[in-house]
Amino acid sequence: MSTARAARRILIRLGAMAAAGTLLAACGSGSTGAQDSNGKVTLTVDLFGTFGFKEAGLYKEYEKSHPNVTIKQTDTQEEKNYWKALQTRLAGGGGLADVQGIEIGRIASVAQRQSDKFEDLNQYGAGKLKANFTDSKWGAATTKSGQVMGLGTDNGPGAICYRTDLLKKAGLPTDREELAKKWSTWDGYLDLGKQYMKNAPAKTAWIDSIRSIYTNVAGQYKERYYDSSGKLIYQDSPAVKEAWDLSVKADRAGVSAELAQWTPPWNQAFAAGSFATLPCPAWMLGYIKGQAGDAGKGKWDIAKMPGVPGNWGGSYLSIPKAAKHKKEAYELIEWLTAPEQQAKLFTEIGNFPSSVPAIAKVADTKDPYFSGAPIGKIFGDAAKQAPVQVLGVNDQDIQEQITAGLFEIEKKGTSPDTAWKHAEKGIENAIG
């Protein structure tokens, strides 16, 4: 997701109680299914942002049916910080949780370069689950030799979330069908943004950041940074060119609140009503609810995204070879990613399923927080039509450097040409 998801606290690693009662280091012994002296197992789950398991009560439900298991989850705010810490721990073999979350933009790296660091889930019976997942979700986590490196959680089909109260004050329509027609293209979306800014309520903008446009436009293409052969193509990619040019156009139009995503000011802007629209993958719904709070209920709605449907984000659950409780960890992630749990996560949090049976289960779901929007249909249609993206080993690194270039344009006034050169240099340094 890059994901980028919500965050709550810095990375903290919790150990399990040893037989002598002393606190073990977080690295674990690498043994399979080891238990504490009292027969109880403490499973550690290390994630970035909000996967929704805790918020939807899934951990408590699992612990109730597995009284010998206690689940301890830790989080980090930004996925890039999480990934950096994970790489350090993988290199050293210590400090790893029983379950590690993997952003979709990193899964190719895990499958192609780090399969020796993670468990092949086939040895625990994962092969029987293949039919539960979409082909793209399953395939992305599978190595050429057939090893399965993770089980998929959600997908990130996109839409536009918007504040009906702000649009109404600016004299714009608020009906989701009418808006979808007016912003059927990204140029139409920006034109409507210009109209909004002419009569915008004080201290509000049309969109949170031009980087939101880049990420979602790029997500509407099959090939972005790599082609299907694995060749790096970002410098000549039509996806990158269109996404970059539209983002620059949005900056010049003056429709952005210029907020850095996943920062405290951005979080506060949800409650303050600082922007009227937000390109939002399904998993963003839970984030909006958490930041806007009860006061935002009924003020938000959702409409179809401009252009063709796209995808932003989605994650996996993997088990490091250094995990302490491998068997129990697999049983947990199999349960968490099962159709019933994926369906519950969508109805309660907004994370759209990657499970085929779960997608069918949520087709008629509506969300009262978002003015009764038919989220099952909106995101379901988007998921069906979104391209199966080609994922490369450095997808996330490349995207981070390009969006950093857009940050320069938006916040520092750097020219687009100079910002692009900086992005290219950053990519070169990031991927070697």
C-alpha positions in Angstrom: 0.0 0.0 0.0 2.7 2.6 -0.6 2.0 2.2 0.7 1.7 4.5 2.3 -0.9 4.0 5.0 -1.6 5.6 8.4 0.7 5.3 11.3 0.6 5.4 15.0 4.0 5.0 16.6 7.6 4.3 15.9 8.9 0.8 15.4 9.0 -1.1 18.6 9.9 -4.7 18.9 8.3 -6.8 21.6 9.8 -10.1 22.7 8.2 -13.2 24.3 8.7 -14.4 27.9 11.4 -17.0 28.2 11.1 -20.1 30.4 13.3 -18.6 33.1 11.1 -15.4 33.0 13.7 -13.2 31.4 12.8 -11.0 28.3 14.3 -12.5 25.2 15.8 -10.3 22.5 13.5 -9.7 19.6 15.6 -11.6 17.1 14.1 -15.0 18.1 15.8 -18.4 17.8 14.5 -19.2 14.3 12.9 -22.4 15.7 9.5 -23.5 14.5 6.6 -23.4 16.9 8.6 -22.8 20.1 6.4 -22.1 23.1 6.8 -20.4 26.5 7.1 -22.6 29.6 3.4 -22.1 30.2 2.4 -23.4 26.8 1.4 -20.0 25.5 2.7 -18.4 22.3 3.2 -14.7 21.8 3.1 -13.9 18.1 4.7 -10.7 17.0 3.3 -8.8 14.0 5.3 -5.9 12.6 3.4 -3.6 10.1 3.5 -0.2 8.6 0.5 2.1 8.9 -3.0 0.7 9.5 -3.7 -2.8 8.1 -6.9 -2.8 10.0 -6.6 -6.1 11.8 -6.6 -4.6 15.3 -9.1 -1.9 14.5 -11.6 -4.5 13.1 -11.2 -6.7 16.2 -9.6 -9.6 14.3 -6.8 -10.1 16.8 -9.2 -10.4 19.7 -11.4 -12.8 17.7 -8.4 -15.0 16.8 -7.1 -14.9 20.4 -10.6 -16.0 21.6 -10.6 -19.0 19.4 -6.9 -19.7 20.1 -6.6 -19.2 23.9 -2.9 -20.2 23.8 -2.0 -17.3 21.5 -1.4 -13.6 22.3 -0.8 -11.2 19.4 1.5 -8.2 19.7 1.5 -5.7 16.9 4.0 -2.9 16.3 3.7 -0.2 13.6 5.8 2.5 11.9 4.5 5.6 10.3 5.9 5.7 6.8 6.5 2.6 4.8 9.9 3.8 3.5 11.1 4.0 7.1 9.6 0.6 7.9 11.3 -1.0 4.8 14.7 0.5 5.7 14.5 -0.9 9.2 13.4 -4.3 7.8 16.3 -4.5 5.5 18.7 -3.8 8.3 17.2 -6.5 10.4 17.1 -9.0 7.5 20.8 -8.4 6.9 21.6 -9.0 10.6 19.1 -11.8 11.1 17.8 -10.3 14.3 15.0 -8.1 15.5 12.5 -9.7 13.2 8.9 -10.3 14.0 7.0 -13.6 13.4 5.0 -11.8 10.7 6.2 -8.9 8.6 4.0 -6.8 6.4 5.3 -6.2 2.8 4.0 -3.3 0.6 3.0 -4.3 -2.9 5.7 -2.1 -4.3 8.3 -4.2 -2.5 7.0 -7.7 -3.1 8.9 -8.1 -6.4 12.1 -7.4 -4.4 11.2 -10.1 -1.9 10.3 -12.7 -4.5 13.2 -12.0 -6.8 16.0 -11.0 -4.5 15.2 -12.0 -0.9 13.5 -15.3 -1.1 16.3 -16.8 1.0 15.3 -14.4 3.9 11.6 -15.5 4.0 9.7 -18.8 4.5 8.3 -20.5 1.4 4.7 -20.7 2.6 4.1 -23.8 0.4 5.6 -25.9 3.1 2.8 -24.9 5.4 0.1 -25.7 2.9 -0.3 -22.3 1.1 -0.7 -23.9 -2.3 -4.3 -24.9 -1.5 -5.2 -21.2 -1.2 -4.2 -20.1 -4.7 -7.8 -20.2 -6.0 -8.8 -17.8 -3.2 -6.8 -14.9 -4.6 -6.7 -12.9 -7.8 -4.1 -14.1 -10.3 -2.1 -10.9 -10.1 -2.1 -10.9 -6.3 -0.9 -14.5 -6.0 1.6 -14.2 -8.9 3.4 -11.2 -7.6 4.4 -13.0 -4.4 5.5 -16.2 -6.2 9.1 -16.8 -7.3 10.0 -18.3 -10.7 10.6 -21.6 -8.9 7.1 -21.6 -7.4 7.9 -20.4 -3.8 5.2 -18.4 -2.2 6.7 -15.5 -0.2 3.5 -14.0 1.2 -0.3 -14.1 1.4 -2.1 -11.1 0.1 -4.2 -8.8 2.3 -5.9 -6.0 0.3 -5.9 -4.4 -3.1 -6.0 -0.6 -3.8 -8.7 0.2 -6.4 -9.2 3.9 -6.6 -11.9 6.5 -6.5 -12.3 10.2 -5.4 -13.3 10.9 -1.9 -14.8 14.4 -1.5 -16.3 16.8 1.1 -19.9 17.5 0.1 -20.2 20.5 2.5 -17.2 22.2 0.9 -18.3 21.6 -2.6 -21.8 22.9 -1.8 -20.3 26.1 -0.3 -18.2 26.6 -3.4 -21.3 26.3 -5.6 -20.4 23.0 -7.1 -22.6 19.9 -7.5 -22.3 17.2 -4.8 -24.1 14.3 -6.5 -21.6 11.4 -7.0 -22.9 10.5 -10.5 -22.9 14.1 -11.7 -19.3 14.7 -10.4 -18.1 11.5 -12.0 -19.3 12.8 -15.4 -17.7 16.3 -14.9 -14.4 14.8 -13.9 -14.4 11.9 -16.3 -10.9 13.0 -17.3 -8.1 14.3 -15.2 -8.2 17.6 -17.1 -11.9 17.8 -16.2 -10.9 17.2 -12.6 -8.4 20.0 -12.7 -10.9 22.3 -14.4 -13.5 21.7 -11.7 -10.7 22.4 -9.2 -10.1 25.8 -10.7 -13.8 26.5 -10.4 -13.7 25.4 -6.8 -10.8 27.8 -6.0 -12.7 30.8 -7.2 -15.3 30.4 -4.5 -13.5 28.1 -2.1 -14.3 28.4 1.6 -11.5 30.1 3.5 -8.3 28.1 4.1 -9.3 25.3 1.8 -8.0 23.9 -1.4 -9.2 21.4 -4.1 -6.7 18.6 -3.3 -4.2 17.8 -0.6 -1.1 17.5 -2.8 -0.1 17.2 -6.4 1.6 14.0 -5.4 -1.8 12.5 -5.0 -2.4 13.0 -8.6 0.9 11.5 -9.7 0.4 8.3 -7.7 -3.1 7.7 -8.9 -2.5 8.5 -12.5 0.6 6.3 -12.6 -1.5 3.5 -11.0 -3.8 3.5 -14.1 -1.2 2.0 -16.3 0.0 -1.6 -16.7 3.7 -0.6 -17.1 5.1 2.3 -15.1 8.7 1.8 -14.1 9.5 -1.6 -15.6 8.2 -3.4 -18.7 7.1 -7.0 -18.7 10.6 -8.2 -19.5 11.9 -6.5 -16.3 13.6 -3.7 -18.2 13.7 -0.3 -16.4 11.6 2.2 -18.5 10.7 5.0 -16.1 12.6 7.6 -18.1 10.5 7.0 -21.3 7.3 5.6 -19.6 4.0 7.1 -20.9 2.6 6.5 -17.4 5.3 8.5 -15.7 5.1 11.3 -18.3 1.3 11.7 -18.0 1.3 11.5 -14.2 4.2 14.0 -13.9 2.8 16.5 -16.4 -0.7 16.4 -14.8 0.9 17.0 -11.4 2.9 20.0 -12.7 -0.3 21.3 -14.3 -2.1 21.0 -10.9 0.7 23.0 -9.2 0.5 25.8 -11.8 -3.3 25.8 -11.4 -2.9 26.6 -7.7 -5.4 23.9 -6.6 -3.3 22.1 -4.0 -3.1 22.6 -0.2 0.6 21.6 -0.6 0.5 19.1 2.3 3.1 16.4 2.8 1.2 13.2 3.1 1.5 11.1 6.2 2.6 14.1 8.3 0.9 15.7 11.3 -0.3 18.7 9.3 -1.8 16.4 6.7 -3.5 14.3 9.4 -4.9 17.5 11.0 -6.2 18.7 7.7 -8.8 15.9 7.6 -10.5 17.2 10.7 -10.0 20.9 9.7 -11.5 20.3 6.3 -8.5 21.8 4.5 -9.2 20.2 1.1 -12.3 19.3 -0.8 -11.2 16.2 -2.7 -8.8 13.3 -2.4 -7.9 10.6 -4.8 -8.5 7.6 -2.5 -7.7 3.9 -2.8 -10.1 1.8 -0.8 -7.8 1.4 2.1 -7.8 5.2 2.5 -11.4 5.1 3.8 -10.4 3.8 7.2 -7.7 6.5 7.4 -10.1 9.3 6.6 -12.5 8.0 9.3 -9.7 7.9 11.8 -8.4 11.4 11.1 -11.7 13.2 10.4 -13.5 11.5 13.3 -17.2 11.4 14.1 -17.5 15.1 13.1 -16.8 14.0 9.5 -19.5 11.4 9.2 -22.0 12.3 6.4 -19.8 15.1 5.1 -17.8 12.8 2.9 -18.9 11.0 -0.2 -17.2 8.9 -3.0 -17.3 9.0 -6.8 -15.6 7.2 -9.6 -12.1 8.3 -10.4 -11.2 10.2 -13.6 -9.9 8.2 -16.5 -9.6 4.4 -16.4 -9.6 2.6 -13.1 -6.3 2.2 -11.4 -4.7 0.7 -8.3 -2.6 2.2 -5.5 -1.3 -0.1 -2.8 -2.2 -3.4 -1.3 0.0 -5.5 0.9 1.2 -9.0 1.9 2.0 -10.9 5.1 5.2 -12.8 5.1 7.2 -14.9 7.6 11.0 -14.3 8.0 13.2 -17.4 8.3 14.4 -15.9 11.6 10.8 -15.9 13.0 10.5 -17.7 16.3 7.0 -19.1 15.9 6.7 -20.0 12.2 4.0 -22.6 12.3 1.7 -20.5 14.5 2.5 -17.4 12.4 1.4 -19.2 9.2 -1.9 -20.3 10.9 -2.5 -16.6 11.8 -1.8 -15.1 8.4 -3.9 -17.8 6.7 -6.8 -16.9 8.9 -6.3 -13.1 8.6 -6.3 -13.3 4.8 -9.2 -15.8 4.5 -12.3 -14.5 2.6 -14.4 -14.1 5.7 -11.8 -11.8 7.4 -11.1 -9.9 4.2 -14.8 -9.2 3.8 -15.0 -8.0 7.4 -12.1 -5.7 6.9 -13.7 -4.0 3.9 -17.1 -3.5 5.6 -15.6 -2.2 8.8 -12.4 -0.5 7.7 -12.5 -0.1 3.9 -9.6 -2.3 2.8 -10.8 -3.9 -0.5 -10.2 -7.6 -0.7 -7.7 -9.5 -2.8 -9.7 -12.6 -2.1 -12.0 -13.6 -5.0 -14.8 -15.0 -2.7 -14.5 -11.9 -0.5 -15.0 -9.6 -3.4 -18.3 -11.3 -4.2 -19.3 -11.1 -0.5 -18.9 -7.3 -0.4 -20.5 -6.3 -3.7 -23.5 -4.6 -2.1 -21.7 -2.9 0.7 -22.6 0.7 1.5 -20.8 3.0 3.9 -22.9 5.4 6.1 -19.8 7.5 7.0 -19.4 8.3 3.3 -23.1 9.4 2.9 -24.2 5.8 2.1 -21.9 5.5 -0.9 -22.1 2.1 -2.6 -18.4 1.3 -1.9 -18.8 -2.4 -2.8 -19.8 -1.4 -6.4 -17.5 1.6 -6.8 -14.4 -0.2 -5.7 -15.5 -3.5 -7.1 -16.0 -2.1 -10.6 -12.6 -0.3 -10.3 -10.9 -3.5 -9.2 -12.4 -5.5 -12.2 -11.2 -2.9 -14.7 -7.9 -1.9 -13.3 -4.8 -3.1 -15.2 -2.7 -5.9 -13.9 0.4 -3.9 -13.1 3.9 -5.0 -13.9 5.9 -4.8 -10.6 9.6 -4.3 -10.6 12.2 -4.9 -7.8 12.6 -1.1 -7.2 9.1 0.1 -7.8 8.7 1.8 -4.5 12.2 3.4 -4.5 11.5 4.9 -7.9 8.1 6.2 -6.9 9.5 7.8 -3.8 12.2 9.7 -5.7 9.8 11.0 -8.3 7.3 12.2 -5.7 10.2 13.8 -3.9 10.8 15.8 -7.1 7.2 16.9 -7.1 7.6 18.0 -3.5 10.4 20.3 -4.6 8.1 21.8 -7.2 5.2 22.2 -4.9 7.0 23.4 -1.7 10.2 24.9 -2.9 9.3 26.4 -6.3 11.9 24.3 -8.1 11.4 24.2 -11.9 10.0 20.9 -13.2 13.1 20.2 -15.3 15.4 20.7 -12.4 13.2 18.6 -10.1 13.1 15.8 -12.6 16.9 15.8 -12.8 17.0 15.6 -9.0 14.6 12.7 -9.1 16.7 10.8 -11.7 19.8 11.3 -9.5 17.9 10.1 -6.5 16.7 7.0 -8.4 20.3 6.3 -9.5 21.5 6.5 -5.9 18.6 4.4 -4.6 18.8 1.5 -7.0 22.5 1.6 -7.9 
